[in-house]
Amino acid sequence: MNELSLFHPPAYLRPPEGQPFGKDVANIGLFSALARYGGYERINVLRQLPVSAADLAPQFFPEGGPQRTLATGSLANTTLPRRSGMLLRGAASLAELAWLRRTVAADRQYSLVGVIHTTAPPFVRQQIAAASTAPTYPWDALICTSPSVQEAMQAMFDQQAAWLVERFGAKTTPQPQLPLIPLGVDVDRQAALAADPQARAALRQQLGVADEDVLVLWVGRLSYFEKAFPQSMLQAVKQASRTSSKRLVLGLAGWFPHGEADQNLYQQAATTLAPDVQVSLLNGSDPQLVAQAWAAADVFLSLVDNVQETFGLAPVEAMAAALPVVVSDWDGYRYTVREGVDGFRIPTLISPAGEPGELLAHYHSLELATYQAYAGAVAQHTAVHIAQAAAALVQLAESADLRRQMGAAGQQRARELFDWPVVVGQYNALFADLAERRSHAAPTGEPPFQTRMQPGRGDPFADFRGFATTALEPSLRLKCSPGVVAGDLQPLLAVQLNQLYGDLRASAAETERLLQRLAVAAELGVSVQELLSEAEAPRRAYLANTLVWLAKLGLVDWL
């Protein structure tokens, strides 16, 4: 395979301005790595913004490297995926893309691949489960970034299948493949950032951290409701400080979703729970400052307690930076960090299933509780063992040799398992496997399909046809309204409301030709079929829409 299509609405390979989210950073890293290491001669980008291939090409194929082809298309474009045989999106929902594929009878012409970044939001779980009832096949895939995610998703699909059998007597319950492929990091870049002695010295001096002090670093969103309550980390550092012969400083590099209100909560917790510990807040939206933090730190700490966290990119970045890590024994962390080798995994305890959890789930499904309240409530009732976290920090604080040993082991593990060339190799192997499955699959029925579009989200002009007196039909005869000439359109375009939703209509040149033909027809008028007959088939529906729009403007009469 030498071509790949990406479903990437933002188009650009740069994180949104302001507060970066992990999934956005991960997707940009993935798409960049596929362009750099995938060996593709051509990449097609389906985007929402009207960005040209010429504008995007330098981001995907930087100067100095092999110059390859980049093409762009709309998000609804199916020609480019059919050409490449593979469409990858950085999200977990495949159902809508599967229905889009079916509208052009292309079920067997290309595979759909999505990436699961989180399994916690019930809405996301519903999107994933929708693949069971959408036209997805074994040549499609949802990538799981950790064994825990893979197990959870297989269990969910099994439950969904059981329900389809129970409710509808389903004979088959198809699902996409659920391969395990981790997220990746640029290990060489991360190692270089961390090995910068000037950056280390500068930030430590700025924070008042002496050479013999131990800087414990967190990197990530400072969100108690979607990442981690800070209390366990504060108390662990406090207990470690009272036992260790070294001075421990806690650096929190991130950003607060709710700004000053959240920051006040963290500062109040720090003042109350760890009054003797220096807690320094670092702006995680500043890439240069975060780079300095990787260099300045001695230990990485992440006691995550939130179901929103599924893989956890920050500990892998810390390992690539040769930092020993102290993390909660949680989901993806259990996969990436080896206990006693790369660092320490601290035991966690979650509440049992029962009425409180069911009540919380009902509150959220009835829209009486936000997702943030849902996830935060689960985290509030999940414990991380503070004493063991403190003991791990003491061991690392007291032994520079242990820090170097674990840091080196972690960096080697990151290079072997999570470096982008390694991860891209797994993606290419998956794509080849899906293409093989597609080519050898038994026939699934030939088009035209009885059900071509998702019943609940069909063509609104068809679904609401009965609302209007009539619909535009091939035999309907149209003519210009009395006194109208082709030039009358231009003044009407000065009204901005008349210009809205132009992507559903013909081009300016096509519109002008339609009006000219109607003007020539005069009182006799001309049928819709005649007006559209000279146009290429793919354009006729847009010309038909334009005729109705011209009638809306009062330029065309259909009665």
Phi and psi in degrees as a GROMACS rama.xvg file:
@    title "Ramachandran Plot"
@    xaxis  label "Phi"
@    yaxis  label "Psi"
@TYPE xy
-122.717  17.4755  ASN-2
-145.764  145.658  GLU-3
-144.487  141.546  LEU-4
-111.073  137.457  SER-5
-116.683  132.025  LEU-6
-93.0167  98.747  PHE-7
-138.745  84.1524  HIS-8
-50.5375  -42.557  PRO-9
-67.9831  -20.7088  PRO-10
74.5269  -53.0057  ALA-11
-75.9835  153.817  TYR-12
-98.1891  63.432  LEU-13
-150.202  145.707  ARG-14
-69.9493  154.544  PRO-15
-58.4403  147.555  PRO-16
-64.8289  147.967  GLU-17
95.5605  -117.424  GLY-18
-95.3649  107.478  GLN-19
-77.24  136.758  PRO-20
-99.5393  147.206  PHE-21
-57.9391  -39.8283  GLY-22
-64.7363  -35.6272  LYS-23
-67.7598  -43.6774  ASP-24
-62.2188  -42.0534  VAL-25
-64.9463  -42.7194  ALA-26
-66.0366  -41.2021  ASN-27
-63.3921  -42.36  ILE-28
-62.1814  -41.9353  GLY-29
-64.6145  -49.4493  LEU-30
-65.6571  -38.6081  PHE-31
-63.5354  -42.9714  SER-32
-66.7795  -38.6333  ALA-33
-61.9479  -38.7314  LEU-34
-68.3342  -36.5865  ALA-35
-80.1738  -41.2894  ARG-36
-115.651  -6.31251  TYR-37
-77.8466  -16.6638  GLY-38
75.9133  20.0182  GLY-39
-82.0338  135.238  TYR-40
-81.2685  -20.5301  GLU-41
-149.908  137.388  ARG-42
-125.918  131.926  ILE-43
-107.09  129.625  ASN-44
-113.486  115.536  VAL-45
-88.7467  117.603  LEU-46
-131.738  158.104  ARG-47
-87.9936  -41.1596  GLN-48
-73.4768  145.685  LEU-49
-78.533  65.9829  PRO-50
-99.3848  134.992  VAL-51
-82.3212  160.183  SER-52
-62.9782  -35.2556  ALA-53
-62.6919  -35.8105  ALA-54
-71.6096  -34.6103  ASP-55
-85.9249  -28.4354  LEU-56
-51.8918  -44.017  ALA-57
-61.6148  -26.3006  PRO-58
-76.0204  -38.3751  GLN-59
-82.0098  -39.0026  PHE-60
-126.76  83.032  PHE-61
-59.816  154.677  PRO-62
-61.5933  145.393  GLU-63
99.3092  -22.8036  GLY-64
-99.3437  -177.976  GLY-65
-60.1914  128.499  PRO-66
-87.9987  115.358  GLN-67
-116.488  -176.124  ARG-68
-98.0192  136.148  THR-69
-123.314  134.149  LEU-70
-128.424  153.148  ALA-71
-126.962  157.246  THR-72
-158.557  171.009  GLY-73
-72.1119  165.175  SER-74
-63.4637  -24.7758  LEU-75
-91.5606  5.24858  ALA-76
-69.8926  126.523  ASN-77
-111.191  -9.94857  THR-78
-66.7999  -42.8717  THR-79
-68.0213  -44.9103  LEU-80
-61.2541  -37.6941  PRO-81
-64.2397  -33.5223  ARG-82
-68.4711  -41.5523  ARG-83
-87.8201  -25.531  SER-84
83.9379  0.195365  GLY-85
-150.758  131.128  MET-86
-126.457  118.146  LEU-87
-109.596  132.119  LEU-88
-125.214  150.339  ARG-89
-89.5712  40.4409  GLY-90
-147.89  171.652  ALA-91
-95.8019  -7.02159  ALA-92
-88.201  117.82  SER-93
-107.48  -16.6055  LEU-94
-59.1909  -49.0969  ALA-95
-64.6191  -38.9718  GLU-96
-67.4082  -33.5219  LEU-97
-66.5928  -40.3209  ALA-98
-67.9803  -37.8782  TRP-99
-61.4872  -42.3795  LEU-100
-60.6686  -38.9395  ARG-101
-70.201  -30.8204  ARG-102
-60.4845  -23.4675  THR-103
-109.668  18.7418  VAL-104
53.9477  44.0817  ALA-105
-114.051  26.7367  ALA-106
-51.8664  -41.1125  ASP-107
-96.8944  3.44278  ARG-108
-92.2495  -21.461  GLN-109
-155.758  157.938  TYR-110
-97.832  151.132  SER-111
-109.78  133.249  LEU-112
-132.104  127.626  VAL-113
-119.796  161.426  GLY-114
-117.368  126.135  VAL-115
-87.8457  111.813  ILE-116
-95.5642  -24.6563  HIS-117
-153.991  148.396  THR-118
-118.6  5.72922  THR-119
-79.9582  -46.8405  ALA-120
-63.7002  126.802  PRO-121
-55.2508  -34.227  PRO-122
-63.3382  -39.9786  PHE-123
-66.818  -40.4727  VAL-124
-62.3187  -38.3002  ARG-125
-65.1028  -39.6924  GLN-126
-61.3663  -42.9703  GLN-127
-65.8349  -46.217  ILE-128
-63.4672  -26.0069  ALA-129
-61.5321  -18.2106  ALA-130
-62.9396  -21.9629  ALA-131
-69.4767  -29.4235  SER-132
-110.049  -6.54706  THR-133
-86.3197  166.599  ALA-134
-77.4239  66.4261  PRO-135
-102.777  161.999  THR-136
-141.666  173.004  TYR-137
-65.171  -9.61906  PRO-138
-94.1026  11.81  TRP-139
-107.579  165.293  ASP-140
-153.224  146.361  ALA-141
-116.384  115.71  LEU-142
-80.2864  126.152  ILE-143
-98.9655  131.625  CYS-144
-90.6094  -5.48715  THR-145
-152.571  158.763  SER-146
-58.2795  -35.671  PRO-147
-62.626  -42.3681  SER-148
-65.1046  -42.8255  VAL-149
-59.9401  -45.7832  GLN-150
-64.3177  -42.2651  GLU-151
-65.474  -40.5613  ALA-152
-70.4277  -37.9782  MET-153
-65.0976  -40.3153  GLN-154
-62.9634  -40.7749  ALA-155
-65.4339  -43.0772  MET-156
-65.0918  -36.1264  PHE-157
-63.2495  -42.4964  ASP-158
-65.9684  -40.0692  GLN-159
-63.3879  -41.4772  GLN-160
-63.5271  -42.7631  ALA-161
-61.3478  -38.0872  ALA-162
-68.2198  -39.986  TRP-163
-64.7441  -36.2582  LEU-164
-68.5841  -45.2431  VAL-165
-64.9618  -44.3136  GLU-166
-82.2266  -41.5837  ARG-167
-118.869  -1.00554  PHE-168
65.5267  35.4409  GLY-169
-58.0478  138.254  ALA-170
-93.6752  -28.208  LYS-171
-131.97  144.526  THR-172
-132.018  78.1706  THR-173
-67.7254  155.609  PRO-174
-151.696  155.729  GLN-175
-71.9073  164.741  PRO-176
-63.8207  152.713  GLN-177
-124.416  66.3688  LEU-178
-72.7141  153.611  PRO-179
-99.2199  112.317  LEU-180
-138.527  123.016  ILE-181
-75.4821  167.338  PRO-182
-72.8143  166.817  LEU-183
-127.637  168.373  GLY-184
-138.243  159.418  VAL-185
-89.1866  93.2341  ASP-186
-63.0342  -43.2306  VAL-187
-61.027  -43.3268  ASP-188
-65.2652  -45.1123  ARG-189
-64.9085  -39.7964  GLN-190
-64.2758  -38.8422  ALA-191
-66.2796  -40.7723  ALA-192
-60.3936  -44.4104  LEU-193
-71.9586  -21.8589  ALA-194
-94.309  12.8783  ALA-195
-84.9057  105.205  ASP-196
-67.3015  -32.2313  PRO-197
-68.8281  -41.6816  GLN-198
-63.7695  -39.6931  ALA-199
-61.4421  -49.4548  ARG-200
-64.459  -40.6016  ALA-201
-63.9733  -47.5807  ALA-202
-72.1362  -38.2832  LEU-203
-63.7174  -38.6633  ARG-204
-65.4638  -42.273  GLN-205
-61.4194  -37.1043  GLN-206
-87.674  -7.84486  LEU-207
74.0491  36.4757  GLY-208
-103.449  116.19  VAL-209
-74.8907  165.728  ALA-210
-57.7677  -37.6338  ASP-211
-84.2977  -9.96309  GLU-212
-73.9038  162.423  ASP-213
-114.985  117.647  VAL-214
-94.1203  115.519  LEU-215
-96.7894  125.724  VAL-216
-117.754  135.966  LEU-217
-112.715  138.135  TRP-218
-129.549  125.12  VAL-219
150.561  174.92  GLY-220
-57.7064  136.876  ARG-221
-94.4784  73.8758  LEU-222
-127.977  111.595  SER-223
-70.6182  -22.1289  TYR-224
-96.3918  -10.9  PHE-225
-132.581  -0.271889  GLU-226
-131.751  -69.6665  LYS-227
-164.179  135.478  ALA-228
-65.2654  136.753  PHE-229
-82.0121  -10.4796  PRO-230
-59.07  -42.3011  GLN-231
-62.2124  -41.4607  SER-232
-67.4716  -41.9229  MET-233
-61.6053  -46.3939  LEU-234
-68.9535  -35.9223  GLN-235
-65.69  -42.9207  ALA-236
-66.8294  -37.7286  VAL-237
-63.3377  -47.4435  LYS-238
-63.7873  -39.8658  GLN-239
-64.429  -39.1957  ALA-240
-62.7492  -34.629  SER-241
-77.5204  -18.1708  ARG-242
-100.119  -35.4411  THR-243
-77.6986  153.763  SER-244
-81.4445  -8.34927  SER-245
-99.1105  154.111  LYS-246
-85.7236  124.841  ARG-247
-103.043  133.654  LEU-248
-119.458  135.171  VAL-249
-103.185  120.677  LEU-250
-108.488  126.427  GLY-251
-111.269  103.293  LEU-252
-98.9746  110.706  ALA-253
-179.979  -159.62  GLY-254
-145.602  153.686  TRP-255
-98.2605  120.891  PHE-256
-56.1971  -37.5019  PRO-257
-106.235  23.0096  HIS-258
61.8899  -132.834  GLY-259
-61.3284  -34.0026  GLU-260
-62.1974  -45.1088  ALA-261
-68.6848  -39.9401  ASP-262
-59.9362  -39.3371  GLN-263
-63.0939  -37.1561  ASN-264
-64.757  -42.0385  LEU-265
-66.7824  -42.8683  TYR-266
-66.9007  -36.986  GLN-267
-65.9438  -39.7261  GLN-268
-64.8404  -41.0678  ALA-269
-65.516  -42.9915  ALA-270
-64.2086  -37.7123  THR-271
-80.8087  -43.5653  THR-272
-91.3108  -27.4804  LEU-273
-139.438  61.2894  ALA-274
-64.4836  -23.721  PRO-275
-94.3841  -0.264572  ASP-276
-101.915  133.557  VAL-277
-76.15  118.553  GLN-278
-113.688  113.706  VAL-279
-108.203  127.745  SER-280
-93.3064  127.872  LEU-281
-118.59  138.732  LEU-282
-70.6135  103.538  ASN-283
-72.5029  -8.02369  GLY-284
-85.5959  -2.88103  SER-285
-102.027  102.416  ASP-286
-58.2194  -35.6485  PRO-287
-66.7483  -39.4024  GLN-288
-69.06  -38.9764  LEU-289
-64.4541  -39.8059  VAL-290
-60.6135  -42.0061  ALA-291
-63.2766  -36.2215  GLN-292
-64.8662  -39.9624  ALA-293
-60.6106  -36.9377  TRP-294
-74.3683  -35.6051  ALA-295
-80.6939  -22.0115  ALA-296
-76.659  157.259  ALA-297
-112.2  -31.0113  ASP-298
-141.522  142.939  VAL-299
-103.889  135.756  PHE-300
-128.974  127.888  LEU-301
-149.073  96.1312  SER-302
-98.5824  67.1378  LEU-303
-67.0491  141.455  VAL-304
-133.835  16.8013  ASP-305
-112.298  136.31  ASN-306
-67.9882  -14.2097  VAL-307
-64.9705  -29.3244  GLN-308
-81.4553  119.227  GLU-309
-114.145  -37.2426  THR-310
-112.778  -60.2037  PHE-311
89.5697  88.3349  GLY-312
-76.8408  -32.2738  LEU-313
-59.9191  -43.2078  ALA-314
-61.1823  -34.8797  PRO-315
-68.7326  -38.4197  VAL-316
-62.6079  -39.4822  GLU-317
-64.7623  -41.3967  ALA-318
-62.8137  -41.8208  MET-319
-62.4836  -28.5452  ALA-320
-84.4613  6.64444  ALA-321
63.5905  34.6362  ALA-322
-100.511  136.511  LEU-323
-68.8411  147.605  PRO-324
-121.283  142.893  VAL-325
-120.47  110.601  VAL-326
-131.671  159.22  VAL-327
-70.7563  148.444  SER-328
-78.3062  88.6105  ASP-329
-147.545  121.678  TRP-330
41.9939  -116.532  ASP-331
-64.2423  -30.0349  GLY-332
-59.1527  -33.4351  TYR-333
-66.2983  -23.8389  ARG-334
-87.7077  -39.263  TYR-335
-85.289  -33.6032  THR-336
-107.332  126.398  VAL-337
-91.694  123.528  ARG-338
-58.9375  126.196  GLU-339
77.4065  -0.892586  GLY-340
-112.981  -59.4965  VAL-341
-92.2841  -14.328  ASP-342
165.047  -146.286  GLY-343
-130.92  137.362  PHE-344
-106.055  123.733  ARG-345
-96.3496  128.81  ILE-346
-56.8905  146.646  PRO-347
-125.692  158.107  THR-348
-137.343  125.963  LEU-349
-115.297  151.042  ILE-350
-64.629  153.306  SER-351
-75.3413  159.188  PRO-352
-66.7524  151.086  ALA-353
161.691  -162.67  GLY-354
-59.985  -42.2117  GLU-355
-59.5493  -42.4588  PRO-356
-65.733  -40.2884  GLY-357
-65.6577  -37.9839  GLU-358
-62.2607  -43.2623  LEU-359
-62.5378  -42.9912  LEU-360
-62.7527  -41.8209  ALA-361
-65.8516  -42.1896  HIS-362
-55.6338  -43.4895  TYR-363
-71.7338  -43.3585  HIS-364
-66.7559  -27.7796  SER-365
-87.8371  5.18945  LEU-366
62.4296  32.485  GLU-367
-97.0134  -10.569  LEU-368
-138.718  135.375  ALA-369
-71.9649  167.212  THR-370
-62.5964  -37.5802  TYR-371
-60.8251  -40.584  GLN-372
-68.0575  -38.1427  ALA-373
-61.247  -54.1102  TYR-374
-67.3987  -39.6981  ALA-375
-64.2261  -37.3168  GLY-376
-66.4463  -37.2441  ALA-377
-65.9568  -43.0074  VAL-378
-64.0206  -36.7298  ALA-379
-63.7278  -22.8978  GLN-380
-112.599  33.4146  HIS-381
-127.398  126.582  THR-382
-106.777  145.369  ALA-383
-116.194  135.353  VAL-384
-71.4195  103.678  HIS-385
-65.2158  -43.1625  ILE-386
-63.6637  -39.8784  ALA-387
-70.0873  -34.8793  GLN-388
-63.8759  -41.9525  ALA-389
-63.9166  -41.7346  ALA-390
-62.8404  -39.6704  ALA-391
-64.2591  -42.1535  ALA-392
-63.678  -37.3843  LEU-393
-64.7058  -45.7525  VAL-394
-55.9199  -44.3118  GLN-395
-73.2774  -37.2055  LEU-396
-65.3404  -35.7977  ALA-397
-81.2214  -15.8714  GLU-398
-131.446  103.636  SER-399
-64.3673  -32.523  ALA-400
-64.0758  -42.0265  ASP-401
-64.5896  -38.528  LEU-402
-62.1014  -44.9115  ARG-403
-65.18  -41.4348  ARG-404
-63.1281  -49.2339  GLN-405
-69.1128  -37.2985  MET-406
-62.7458  -42.4167  GLY-407
-66.3818  -40.4013  ALA-408
-64.0028  -42.1005  ALA-409
-64.7429  -41.0079  GLY-410
-64.7396  -39.1831  GLN-411
-65.0053  -41.0387  GLN-412
-63.7555  -42.6944  ARG-413
-60.6344  -39.6876  ALA-414
-68.2505  -37.135  ARG-415
-79.6096  -31.7482  GLU-416
-114.546  -31.1235  LEU-417
-119.815  1.41578  PHE-418
-68.2906  143.507  ASP-419
-56.5004  -42.8255  TRP-420
-57.7802  -35.8253  PRO-421
-67.5315  -45.4601  VAL-422
-65.9019  -41.7197  VAL-423
-62.0194  -36.9261  VAL-424
-59.0188  -37.3132  GLY-425
-69.725  -36.9842  GLN-426
-62.9547  -45.6253  TYR-427
-62.2486  -39.0216  ASN-428
-64.4102  -39.6004  ALA-429
-63.7524  -46.214  LEU-430
-59.3324  -41.5259  PHE-431
-64.4622  -40.7012  ALA-432
-64.0356  -42.2097  ASP-433
-65.9705  -39.5554  LEU-434
-63.1576  -38.4011  ALA-435
-65.4482  -43.291  GLU-436
-61.9332  -40.4005  ARG-437
-65.7823  -40.7753  ARG-438
-72.1612  -25.4631  SER-439
-107.662  5.95134  HIS-440
-70.9649  148.249  ALA-441
-67.8265  151.876  ALA-442
-55.0322  140.28  PRO-443
-110.234  16.0969  THR-444
104.394  141.536  GLY-445
-101.95  146.543  GLU-446
-70.2132  158.133  PRO-447
-77.9354  137.812  PRO-448
-78.9076  148.779  PHE-449
-64.4756  -41.3141  GLN-450
-111.138  105.916  THR-451
-96.895  -33.5108  ARG-452
-123.324  157.946  MET-453
-60.0105  123.668  GLN-454
-56.8215  -37.0801  PRO-455
-82.8538  -5.85826  GLY-456
-140.016  57.4171  ARG-457
-86.1476  -169.827  GLY-458
-67.3345  116.736  ASP-459
-63.7333  -28.2231  PRO-460
-69.9878  -24.1396  PHE-461
-86.6193  -44.3667  ALA-462
-63.4603  -32.5921  ASP-463
-113.391  21.7292  PHE-464
-56.9572  -38.5672  ARG-465
-69.405  -11.6333  GLY-466
-69.6096  -32.0981  PHE-467
-91.7273  164.474  ALA-468
-61.5507  -45.4061  THR-469
-152.131  169.1  THR-470
-118.642  154.606  ALA-471
-61.7692  122.659  LEU-472
-121.191  154.598  GLU-473
-55.1451  -34.5479  PRO-474
-83.7215  -11.2533  SER-475
-64.1332  130.901  LEU-476
-96.2426  132.526  ARG-477
-117.285  154.502  LEU-478
-150.876  163.831  LYS-479
-67.1558  144.42  CYS-480
-62.7152  154.539  SER-481
-52.1135  129.291  PRO-482
82.1116  -2.48978  GLY-483
-84.0728  137.119  VAL-484
-123.817  166.404  VAL-485
-57.4246  -33.6757  ALA-486
-70.8141  -8.42727  GLY-487
-72.8275  -12.5417  ASP-488
-68.9007  -41.5684  LEU-489
-57.1059  -46.9428  GLN-490
-60.188  -32.3499  PRO-491
-69.6392  -24.952  LEU-492
-73.7377  -10.1267  LEU-493
-69.3294  -19.406  ALA-494
-82.9697  113.273  VAL-495
-60.3521  -32.4925  GLN-496
-62.0593  -28.5987  LEU-497
-72.6121  -16.2627  ASN-498
-93.182  -9.56354  GLN-499
-63.4325  148.936  LEU-500
61.6843  38.7012  TYR-501
-66.5377  -17.7712  GLY-502
-70.6798  -8.51101  ASP-503
-96.127  5.17106  LEU-504
-123.332  177.683  ARG-505
-75.2378  168.275  ALA-506
-72.1138  169.888  SER-507
-61.7019  -40.6648  ALA-508
-66.8328  -42.2722  ALA-509
-63.9072  -39.9658  GLU-510
-64.1262  -42.0843  THR-511
-61.4259  -40.8502  GLU-512
-64.5108  -39.1378  ARG-513
-60.6736  -46.1103  LEU-514
-65.3494  -38.7205  LEU-515
-63.3791  -41.3023  GLN-516
-65.3354  -39.5515  ARG-517
-67.2958  -37.5415  LEU-518
-65.8885  -39.5037  ALA-519
-65.8563  -36.7657  VAL-520
-66.8942  -25.3898  ALA-521
53.8648  -135.293  ALA-522
-69.4469  -23.6802  GLU-523
-68.5758  -29.3643  LEU-524
71.2735  177.861  GLY-525
-147.048  144.676  VAL-526
-75.3857  155.941  SER-527
-58.5724  -41.0428  VAL-528
-59.9607  -41.3538  GLN-529
-67.0006  -40.3167  GLU-530
-62.767  -34.9728  LEU-531
-95.0341  -8.86721  LEU-532
-63.9164  -31.1778  SER-533
-85.5359  -11.4692  GLU-534
-80.4937  153.897  ALA-535
-66.6192  147.422  GLU-536
-52.2264  -45.0813  ALA-537
-64.0278  -18.1601  PRO-538
-94.445  -13.4191  ARG-539
-63.509  -39.1737  ARG-540
-63.9469  -35.7345  ALA-541
-71.8599  -35.1478  TYR-542
-66.7155  -38.6502  LEU-543
-62.73  -43.7845  ALA-544
-59.3738  -38.4851  ASN-545
-66.288  -36.6195  THR-546
-61.5926  -41.7494  LEU-547
-66.6794  -39.2294  VAL-548
-62.8913  -41.0302  TRP-549
-64.4889  -35.3604  LEU-550
-65.9111  -37.9037  ALA-551
-61.6537  -35.6482  LYS-552
-77.4971  -5.64051  LEU-553
86.1668  10.8768  GLY-554
-90.3478  -23.3669  LEU-555
-124.603  137.671  VAL-556
-109.954  133.092  ASP-557
-113.166  -0.0261427  TRP-558
